[in-house]
């Protein structure tokens, strides 16, 4: 009888221990699940679902010494190796292409400003995920009509859009339109005429910086786009302050309904301006160029613009420094501060809110 009682007591103890262990493990699993859930919540992105990122680079020239550096290491994407990731992760990436492509012809000698880019140098644009380039500039005609045609075909073959050029004035003044997250974004590109012919009703050329025509273009595309960007290739070279013609053109674009004006051509950065409901960056400076003869021509800025829906939320300025005649890299803090100072941004914080609180 005593042995039976001892056995039952022993079994009861085992049952209690079993219940305790089961309860402990269930709670431990539930606690771990709660931790994992918390981690998952923390990892979820906080940006709005309709946030769109746009990125803009300045002058890109893939000839002359840039070409020599590329050929020396047999790397057709060499100029973009240090910055391509930032461009590629944006929804849309833009740059001003200063060198027409041509298969054949002569290399651009040092000192010459008649540029020719070898076709394979487009690999750098593709590595960076460049979606659109402005061709409205004073170098697009450097390789003649055959070079112009080759460049347009080469860009089309590589699925890179362009703006500011056309077989006639209607084409040259047409916007390149992208749709991102149901938002239509339009790019209109213009340049001062100088050596490049202006597109006419029945002749090819660039979209000239004619204010009245630009206003009609912008007003026209406000019916077809939610966000309008105007690119202008203008201004005095190597000066940090925009001229009257730049200011008048850019402000007229905003007055007509454009949301953002992006400038290039001076080869150095210029001041920026919050104008009414829009923003004007008068010059981004160089992005890929071989002008190593001054500190300022080795510098530039990449502008990252975040939209929420069709409204600008922030603009982030990321200064760059060009090394070895071809390759931009992100500037260190000291140099970045100096570059932003040249743009009239007297701050170490390179992100500016453009949304009224």
Secondary structure, DSSP 8 states (H G I E B T S, - for coil): -HHHHHHHHHHHHHHHHHHHHHHHHHHHHHHHHHHHHHHHHHHS--S-TTEEEEEEEEEE--SHHHHHHHHHHT-TTGGGTTTHHHHHTSSEEEEEE-S-B-SSS----TT-----B-GGGHHHHHHTT--EEE--STTTTTTHHHHHHHHHHHHHHTT-EEESEESSHHHHT--EEEEETTEEEEEEEEE--TTS-B-BTTB-EE-B--HHHHHHHHHHHTTT-SEEEEEEE-S-TT-SS--HHHHHHHHHHHHTT-SEEEEESSSSB--EEEETTEEEE--BBEEE---TTSTGGGEEEEEEEEEETTEEEEEEEEEEEEETTTEEEE--HHHHHHHHHHTT--SS--EEE-S--
